[in-house]
Amino acid sequence: MDEIKRIMVKHIILWTLNPELTEEEKQAVKAGIKAGLEGLVGQVPGLLEVKVHIDGRLASSNADVMLDSTLESEDALKAYAKHPAHVAVANEKVRPFTVQRSCLDFEIL
């Protein structure tokens, strides 16, 4: 029997925190971003996996936080962007504390 290949979507975000935050504030903000975004699994339809990387950053980096998420489809990604739980996390835990955002969305098998 042929194996059915399912195309999913990766949604990768890199954020740079506001440099005016103290180190203690940055640690608290990163923990809040991680808890908020990873907590969306099971709340947002089509959101399969979320991993927020906040530790182990090397000095050669020019971003502070990385979101690595997997969604069922491009339509699921579009719905995720507007989902009230996601918007709340973005508005309360991410946007007030970040100064730069880069995004890469792509299909995977």
Backbone bond lengths (Angstrom), bond angles and torsions (degrees), N, CA, C in turn:
res aa  C-N    CA-C-N  psi(-1)  N-CA   C-N-CA  omega(-1)  CA-C   N-CA-C  phi
1 M - - - 1.434 - - 1.530 108.71 -
2 D 1.331 116.11 137.88 1.461 120.91 178.49 1.517 110.64 -73.35
3 E 1.310 114.36 140.18 1.458 120.42 177.52 1.530 108.69 -80.94
4 I 1.316 116.66 132.69 1.461 120.99 177.71 1.523 108.36 -83.90
5 K 1.333 115.26 123.67 1.465 119.62 178.44 1.511 108.38 -94.05
6 R 1.295 115.33 130.36 1.450 121.88 -177.78 1.527 109.41 -109.23
7 I 1.311 116.09 126.25 1.455 120.54 177.72 1.524 108.78 -86.70
8 M 1.307 115.23 127.57 1.458 121.80 176.53 1.533 107.77 -118.51
9 V 1.314 115.94 178.55 1.458 121.20 -178.09 1.524 109.74 -124.71
10 K 1.326 115.46 134.49 1.465 122.02 170.99 1.518 107.29 -98.49
11 H 1.323 114.94 138.43 1.462 122.46 179.18 1.528 105.83 -127.14
12 I 1.336 115.71 107.14 1.455 122.44 -175.58 1.532 108.19 -113.17
13 I 1.322 115.88 129.06 1.461 121.13 177.46 1.529 108.75 -127.78
14 L 1.318 116.20 138.69 1.462 122.97 171.26 1.517 107.63 -117.84
15 W 1.326 116.38 131.15 1.458 121.20 177.34 1.518 110.19 -120.14
16 T 1.316 115.01 147.07 1.448 122.52 169.55 1.521 106.82 -110.41
17 L 1.319 115.46 126.78 1.462 120.45 179.80 1.528 110.63 -76.16
18 N 1.312 115.08 157.02 1.452 121.59 177.01 1.528 108.60 -59.84
19 P 1.329 118.58 122.83 1.468 120.28 -177.43 1.524 113.41 -67.63
20 E 1.325 118.02 -12.03 1.461 120.60 178.26 1.527 112.69 -78.16
21 L 1.341 117.14 -11.50 1.460 120.38 177.23 1.525 109.71 -71.38
22 T 1.334 116.67 143.59 1.461 120.15 174.14 1.534 108.40 -72.77
23 E 1.305 116.69 167.26 1.472 120.11 177.88 1.526 111.00 -61.04
24 E 1.317 116.71 -39.27 1.463 120.50 178.18 1.534 110.88 -63.99
25 E 1.337 116.16 -42.67 1.463 120.22 177.26 1.524 111.23 -63.79
26 K 1.324 117.20 -41.05 1.471 121.03 178.68 1.528 110.83 -60.87
27 Q 1.321 116.75 -42.45 1.470 119.70 179.43 1.523 110.71 -63.06
28 A 1.322 117.06 -42.29 1.467 121.14 179.39 1.527 110.90 -66.63
29 V 1.327 117.03 -41.44 1.465 121.05 179.19 1.528 109.98 -63.60
30 K 1.337 117.06 -46.28 1.466 120.29 179.96 1.528 111.15 -60.75
31 A 1.318 117.21 -42.08 1.472 120.62 178.31 1.529 110.38 -63.28
32 G 1.326 117.71 -39.13 1.457 121.62 178.45 1.517 112.53 -66.67
33 I 1.330 116.26 -41.15 1.470 120.48 176.96 1.520 109.99 -62.37
34 K 1.326 116.33 -46.53 1.469 121.31 -179.59 1.526 111.05 -59.79
35 A 1.320 117.25 -51.12 1.465 120.81 -178.61 1.525 110.92 -62.67
36 G 1.325 116.29 -43.27 1.458 119.99 -177.97 1.518 113.43 -64.32
37 L 1.331 116.66 -48.77 1.464 119.66 -176.97 1.524 112.34 -74.13
38 E 1.319 117.87 -41.98 1.464 119.26 179.20 1.523 110.78 -66.34
39 G 1.320 117.28 -25.96 1.459 121.72 177.83 1.520 114.53 -73.68
40 L 1.326 117.22 -7.20 1.464 120.36 179.67 1.529 113.29 -77.85
41 V 1.336 117.17 -18.71 1.465 119.69 178.51 1.529 107.83 -63.57
42 G 1.306 116.33 127.74 1.456 121.65 -176.69 1.520 112.55 94.80
43 Q 1.321 117.45 -17.79 1.465 121.81 177.00 1.522 112.06 -98.03
44 V 1.342 116.11 -33.12 1.461 121.65 -175.91 1.528 108.65 -107.12
45 P 1.330 117.29 116.43 1.470 119.93 178.84 1.526 111.67 -57.56
46 G 1.326 115.96 136.00 1.457 121.36 177.33 1.510 114.82 86.05
47 L 1.338 118.09 -7.96 1.462 122.16 176.89 1.518 107.47 -87.26
48 L 1.322 116.85 108.89 1.457 121.65 -171.96 1.523 114.05 -90.01
49 E 1.326 116.59 -39.44 1.463 120.08 -174.25 1.525 109.35 -153.69
50 V 1.330 116.01 141.46 1.459 121.93 176.40 1.519 108.49 -138.42
51 K 1.316 115.22 130.08 1.466 121.78 173.56 1.523 107.14 -132.36
52 V 1.319 116.64 122.50 1.459 121.53 177.37 1.521 107.46 -108.73
53 H 1.329 115.81 120.17 1.464 122.03 -178.31 1.528 108.81 -94.70
54 I 1.330 116.19 118.37 1.466 121.02 -178.86 1.525 113.11 -125.85
55 D 1.313 118.15 -9.85 1.463 121.86 -176.27 1.530 110.74 -117.28
56 G 1.315 115.92 159.83 1.463 121.17 173.68 1.519 114.31 82.07
57 R 1.315 117.19 13.55 1.460 121.48 -178.05 1.527 109.82 -64.14
58 L 1.331 115.65 129.51 1.464 120.74 177.88 1.526 110.09 -88.87
59 A 1.322 116.76 158.12 1.465 122.17 -178.38 1.531 112.06 -62.19
60 S 1.313 118.39 -22.35 1.466 122.01 -179.82 1.527 112.57 -75.89
61 S 1.326 117.52 -6.38 1.470 122.13 -177.84 1.518 111.32 -77.45
62 N 1.342 115.06 150.51 1.459 118.84 173.12 1.527 111.33 -122.37
63 A 1.327 116.33 21.15 1.463 123.38 172.52 1.515 107.50 -136.65
64 D 1.338 115.40 159.16 1.464 120.43 -175.48 1.523 114.59 -106.59
65 V 1.339 116.74 -29.94 1.468 122.31 -174.20 1.521 108.43 -137.81
66 M 1.341 115.92 140.91 1.460 121.22 176.82 1.518 110.05 -126.75
67 L 1.322 115.15 129.05 1.464 122.50 171.78 1.517 107.54 -101.52
68 D 1.319 116.92 126.60 1.465 123.33 175.90 1.527 106.12 -123.81
69 S 1.328 116.77 106.16 1.461 120.14 -176.92 1.517 111.00 -127.17
70 T 1.330 114.84 154.84 1.452 122.50 178.67 1.514 108.38 -124.88
71 L 1.333 115.48 131.85 1.462 121.89 179.62 1.520 109.63 -124.82
72 E 1.323 115.35 159.15 1.467 121.37 -177.04 1.518 113.67 -63.67
73 S 1.338 117.20 -32.58 1.465 120.25 -172.77 1.520 109.96 -165.77
74 E 1.328 115.15 173.28 1.459 119.79 174.98 1.526 110.43 -65.62
75 D 1.329 116.79 -36.25 1.470 119.73 176.43 1.525 111.19 -63.07
76 A 1.337 117.00 -38.43 1.466 120.61 177.29 1.529 110.32 -64.54
77 L 1.331 117.52 -37.02 1.463 121.41 177.41 1.528 110.55 -63.57
78 K 1.326 116.27 -43.65 1.468 120.23 178.89 1.529 110.91 -62.84
79 A 1.324 117.12 -40.60 1.469 120.97 178.97 1.528 110.78 -68.49
80 Y 1.321 116.88 -39.29 1.469 122.46 177.88 1.525 110.84 -58.24
81 A 1.329 116.24 -42.52 1.461 120.87 -178.01 1.522 112.16 -58.90
82 K 1.334 117.07 -30.89 1.462 121.81 -176.88 1.529 113.57 -103.36
83 H 1.325 117.10 -5.91 1.465 120.02 -176.02 1.529 109.88 -62.81
84 P 1.333 117.86 133.22 1.472 120.91 -176.78 1.530 114.79 -56.07
85 A 1.323 118.51 -36.54 1.471 120.34 179.41 1.528 110.59 -66.77
86 H 1.331 116.94 -40.62 1.463 121.11 178.19 1.528 110.61 -67.90
87 V 1.322 116.93 -44.79 1.460 121.10 179.80 1.529 110.44 -60.00
88 A 1.332 116.93 -39.67 1.465 120.76 179.17 1.525 111.24 -62.93
89 V 1.333 117.21 -45.03 1.470 120.32 178.75 1.529 109.69 -62.86
90 A 1.325 116.46 -45.71 1.466 120.14 -179.41 1.526 111.45 -60.30
91 N 1.314 116.23 -44.50 1.470 120.67 -176.51 1.522 113.81 -73.73
92 E 1.339 116.77 -30.27 1.461 120.40 -175.58 1.525 114.20 -97.59
93 K 1.340 116.73 -34.43 1.464 119.49 -171.46 1.526 114.63 -112.65
94 V 1.343 117.17 -18.13 1.463 119.36 -174.53 1.531 112.14 -111.54
95 R 1.308 116.98 -65.58 1.477 121.19 -171.63 1.526 114.94 -55.50
96 P 1.336 119.65 -39.30 1.471 118.33 -178.50 1.536 114.04 -65.78
97 F 1.339 117.52 -16.79 1.463 120.84 -171.18 1.527 114.13 -117.43
98 T 1.334 117.52 -0.24 1.459 120.55 -176.95 1.525 110.78 -114.46
99 V 1.333 114.92 151.64 1.465 120.43 179.75 1.519 112.44 -117.16
100 Q 1.322 117.21 -12.35 1.462 120.34 179.87 1.518 109.72 -150.16
101 R 1.349 115.17 143.26 1.460 122.23 179.87 1.513 108.91 -138.46
102 S 1.334 116.67 131.55 1.456 122.22 172.05 1.513 108.01 -122.35
103 C 1.324 116.13 142.46 1.459 121.10 -175.97 1.520 110.09 -130.23
104 L 1.337 115.50 141.32 1.459 122.37 171.41 1.520 107.92 -136.78
105 D 1.332 116.57 116.68 1.465 122.91 176.33 1.522 107.52 -113.65
106 F 1.351 116.85 134.99 1.460 119.39 179.58 1.524 109.85 -155.25
107 E 1.333 114.17 158.53 1.466 120.84 179.11 1.520 109.74 -86.52
108 I 1.330 115.59 146.18 1.465 122.22 175.40 1.529 107.92 -134.13
109 L 1.300 115.91 155.31 1.472 121.49 174.81 1.500 109.47 -94.46
